Amino acid sequence: MSVATLPYSRVRSRKAAGWALGAASLLASFTRAPDAVAQACCAGSGAVTPARLALHEDALVGMTLHASGVLGTYAPDGSYMAQPAHTSEADFEEDLLGAIRVTKRGQLALLVPFVQTYRSTPGLHEGGGGIGDINVGARYDFVLAGESRFIPGIAALAGLTVPTGKPVASSNEPLATDATGTGAFQGNFGIAVEQTWGAWLVNLSGILAQRASYTARGVSETLGTQVTGLGAVAYTFRSEAALGFVVSYATEGNATLDGVTDPGSHKRGLTLSAVGLYPINDALRLQGSLFILPPIGQLGANQPATLGVTFTVLYGFS
């Protein structure tokens, strides 16, 4: 895969991983309680999912900073290719986010991303960026985690991604560093199951994403249906600091160009993340993660392998 095709893969794969984590961030919480079960639900899920409201919060605002580098690229057949000599890519993103509780069992969230990309090839160095695709989401818990010893928390997820970013097909730069979005509206639907055992939290989520068609430079394209599975486990300490581990796997069908299926455009990828949370006080908390799309053959297709970090600052309102 040439460097010129990397922006398309990177933007699409980031949206896949972004929704997997963003959907889980809409996990609703319940009334504050002093026992370990309630503590694990709050702090543990907060470590796994950045925009999770704490048990005593009705709303929050915050910012997440992302930085990552491309290690190589997965080919359509799943084989892995390291970055060519003297070729590099660094990706940065700043997300403004917020969440509000609308009922005891439901909440809404908003994420506004700003994306920057820097690429270098022999004889050419380029940087660009802009606003990305805005995402709004909702979650409703039919059963809350910890309510029952035998029945886990069960919730419905829904969301909409709005194409406020610039797609690769509309890029004006040789290496497409000004591309910041997919170009299409995207609807997301999912189910989340969550339960606590003492200080431990376990979460499983499944998300289905469908994109609308869009036209750029006279070509109509419809991205394939995307399915993402996410599993997470977190441990909450008595201080309400928490550590966790997240595994997500996303697959995407072939795209359609002017009504014709492109047989080599399917995507898949595995993301591993170590996450943590540290509360400064009842209102202010810090969160972070280290993530990797492993540079191992057959773990991905048609997307880059990346290594990166995130840092989040959140302020909650009771």
PyMOL commands that set and color helices and strands:
alter all, ss='L'
color gray80, all
select helices_A, chain A and resi 3-24+36-48+168-170
alter helices_A, ss='H'
color red, helices_A
select strands_A, chain A and resi 59-74+80-82+88-103+106-121+124-131+134-143+153-162+186-197+200-211+214-216+219-222+226-236+242-252+256-257+260-261+267-279+284-292+300-301+303-317
alter strands_A, ss='S'
color yellow, strands_A
deselect
rebuild
show_as cartoon
